[in-house]
Amino acid sequence: MKKTITIIDFTLLYNLYKRPLYNYVRKMLGDKSVAEDIVQNVFLKFYENLAVIKQSGKPSAWLFTTARNEVFGFLRKKKIRSENLIDSDFDSASVENINDELEDSEIRDLIEIEIGSMNEDTKEIFVLRHYSELSYKEIANVLGLDESIVKGRLFRARQIMIDKISKLVR
């Protein structure tokens, strides 16, 4: 028996994955407008293939894998080097005290520098986990890795980041 796919199915999945997908693409490219374009393209492809994707039961893996392919396709097309991918333009948090805001900004900048210094594989796992809030299992599905490899790389990335930032913050 074939499942019927409705616009409601698409809308629900769109609302569920739009923000995490955008966060992932934006962190990988560092460009808001390009990230919006890529996310839009991913959802167009998603809509066109919704029936097949819904039957597979893994829409998040399909979305993030497609977004990943689009990001790397964009990078190949534009020949952008990975060292230039970090965008330090953050939306400022509403902080009452200006000193707290400056300190938060400095820490965010340090984090961005450390993310930028990660190798491409580790950076991608870190961004998928912390900015797109994917589970270890979802990241493993998207990247085609073992879940234990994802956990190990993420653990090492966190340790390196904690060590470097704690030395700078002291």
C-alpha positions, 0 to 999 in steps of 0.5 A: 500500500502506497503512502500518500504525501501531502503538503502538510507532511512537507510543511511539518518537516520543513518547520522541523528542519529548516533552522538546524539545516540553515545553521549547519550550512551557514556555519560551513560557509559563513555566508548568510545569503548563500546559506539561505539559497542552499537551504531553499534548493535543498527543500525544493529537491526535498519536495520533489522527492518527498514520497521516496524520502518519506518511505525510507523513514530518514528525512533528516539524514536525506536533508543533511546529506543533500545540504552537505553535497550542496555545500561542497558543490558550492565550494568546488564551484567557487574554489573557496579554501576552507581557511576562509570559511568562518564568519564572525558576524554573530547576532548579538545576544541581549545582554544587560551589562555592556561588560558581559556583552564584550566578554561574551563577544570575545569568547564567541570570537575565540570559539569561532577561531578554534572552529576555523582551525579544525580540520574539515571533518572535525569541523563538520561534525562539531557544527552538525552537533552543536549548531544543528543539534543533530544526534550522534546517530544522525551525524553518523548517517549523514557522513556515512561514518560509524557512530563511535568515530563521530563520538571520538572526533567530537570528544577530541574537538571539544577537548582541544577547544576547552584547552585552548580557550581556557588558556586564553581566558585565564 
